[in-house]
Amino acid sequence: MTPPPLPRVPWTSVLLLVALGAGTVRARRRLRAIPVLPVTPPAAAGVPRAAGWRLLTARGVEPDAATFLAACAYAEAEGLRVLDLLPADLPAERALGLLRLVDPARYRQDRLGAGRGAGFAVLVTEEVLARAGVEPGDPRPEPAELLALTRRLKEYAADATGLAVAPGLSCGGAGDPGGPARAAELRAQGLPPAALASAQLGGLALLAGVAVRQGRWGAAAAGLYWLQPYLVLGGPGSPLRPAGLGRATAARPLRSLGSGLRTAAAARRDAAPDGASEAARAAAYRADLAEGAGRFLEPRRTDCPWCGGDRLTVRVRMPDLLQAKPGRFTLERCEDCGHVFQNPRLTPEGLEFYYRDFYDGRGGEGTGTVFGTQGAAYRGRAEMLLPHADPATWLDVGTGHGHFCNAARDVWPQTRFDGLDMGEGVREAERRGWVESGYLGQFPEFAPKLAGQYEVVSMYHYLEHTREPLAELDAAAAVLAPGGLLAIELPDPQSRMARLLGPLWLPWFQPQHQHLMPAANLREALADRGFTVIAEEHGPAHQGNDFFGAVAFAATRVSPDPDRPWGPGPTPRARLLAHAVRVAALPCFAAAVALDTLRSAVARRTDGGNAYRMLARKDVP
């Protein structure tokens, strides 16, 4: 007798149920971790001091004096300089969105984390406002403007920003945002409105599908989504009591559908950049390209800049896959020493042209967001020195906006971090307090002024960008005190992924990377300058972006940003193609993340990867 078939497991519904359940539990745990201000300020120490504090509120929000004083007292007791106040009647979807973004238990300690809040009231010291260049005034801001301000202020109080529920504060009748308001608020937080609206609509469609097709498991998943606002925010002990929570819960599917559709439509309307600044930027690029991109390249050299050998072979040829600016670039390899270099290389004018709008300007926000996600890598770099030194002074060369220095303070809280870079971001790093002193200019030019002043000099993913890396090593030797440490991290041109992915290997990073040197070459160059290598890491330095970067490069190659000011100009067909490519690339990006996770695990276990770190001590005469 044939046994009956096993019942089919509705895995989609089960996975959705697990994910929604975990998200609900996480949101409720995070909610309980948000501190609550006392209804009246503590009187044990007398009247709380309000001098030096400003409370910035959105339109329609009217805090009372007791809330202001209680917030001041709490912030001073906790050593905070920025405190976002959550109204007790914060609407349900706003509250759930905030709890998805913020883990209150880690928020303050995450020095690189983005500033988040409810968008209704922010308490901030006048000192932070002054450093951030903010002059509050009338009219009062909209929630989106206050969210953007909170994000900025946390950069100036990286480890002194917190959240608290203010029971006496009301959001002034504001409801859950939708349409243009929600798109503006997402954009203010550095989040992509179109992508998130599409994800919301796709999730609703998936839930509806499983509810119809997968029986009770599908209905359970849809029901859990439906009840989530009440499960998280309802019941006794909740510090937030959203007005109309029952109605918001009952109408959640329809409200989410309407909000997603309106937000997607608003995001599409606002997608194309416009305005005088974009027109001026496009005109400047047209002028730069009037004579062609070839003028940005020097004559090709016939010998290796590292060893002088003349046996050169082409390693890879590729266009600009970072920004899709015009031009084509060649990396050649020296068969004598293995050094890989851009040949012909860019002129100084070419470097300015291809760097423009990448780390600042049009692309500055996106690049800053990427750097802000690298906290684990920054800590790994800082921790490499733990067995070898306790530095009082540290100069980070190529510091950008100072992200590494900011994160490294968790490892070296007593160290003075200074930064040097060619971009204006180093000045911003100084204003934020991420570096003590910011030097703007070329490292070799500063070397005589800084000679012997530092116990540590770091060059993390810097040497490959320079025109003369050996001169940069000479400058480091001059700046370091005897016995000082030089820390370097570089892409490894001998990585297996470089051969597998060819032009799509992210660390080629053309046209910005000028030189990629094997570890043996760097060890030899350091020895020639009086250094002894005391530590070397390959697996821990691996950056898990090989496959993700390849997908991103391929998407840029097929369909560059139609609104790029150096391009031919946007057309409906170009925008439609770009949208289609982004949608089609989503499963590829998901697969790439999985492959990169596996690749990173293997790289760290086998001490191989796409980068390496080297720590060298300057010999004492």
Salt bridges, closest charged atoms under 4 A:
GLU62 OE2 - ARG140 NH1 3.16
GLU76 OE1 - ARG49 NH2 3.41
GLU93 OE2 - ARG252 NE 2.77
GLU127 OE1 - ARG81 NH1 3.80
GLU127 OE2 - ARG131 NE 2.48
GLU142 OE2 - ARG59 NH1 2.57
GLU155 OE1 - ARG432 NH2 3.18
ASP159 OD2 - ARG111 NH1 3.05
GLU185 OE1 - ARG94 NH1 2.97
ASP270 OD2 - ARG187 NH2 3.96
GLU278 OE2 - ARG281 NH1 2.71
GLU278 OE1 - ARG362 NE 3.98
ASP288 OD2 - ARG356 NH2 2.78
GLU298 OE1 - ARG345 NE 2.72
GLU298 OE2 - ARG467 NH2 2.77
ASP303 OD1 - ARG301 NE 3.08
GLU332 OE2 - ARG300 NE 2.87
GLU335 OE1 - ARG333 NH1 3.17
ASP336 OD1 - ARG311 NH2 2.81
GLU352 OE1 - ARG356 NH2 2.85
ASP357 OD1 - ARG281 NE 3.22
GLU365 OE2 - ARG151 NH1 2.95
ASP418 OD1 - ARG416 NE 3.14
GLU428 OE2 - ARG152 NH1 3.81
GLU428 OE1 - ARG431 NH2 2.82
GLU428 OE2 - ARG432 NE 3.49
GLU436 OE2 - ARG409 NH2 3.95
GLU464 OE2 - HIS461 ND1 3.02
GLU464 OE2 - HIS513 NE2 3.88
GLU468 OE2 - ARG345 NH1 3.33
ASP474 OD1 - ARG529 NE 2.64
GLU489 OE2 - ARG381 NH2 3.00
GLU489 OE2 - HIS461 NE2 2.80
GLU489 OE1 - ARG613 NE 2.52
ASP492 OD2 - HIS538 ND1 3.95
GLU536 OE1 - ARG523 NH1 2.75
GLU536 OE2 - HIS538 NE2 2.71
GLU537 OE1 - ARG613 NH1 3.08
ASP546 OD2 - ARG599 NE 3.58
ASP561 OD2 - ARG362 NH2 2.91
ASP563 OD1 - ARG575 NH2 2.55
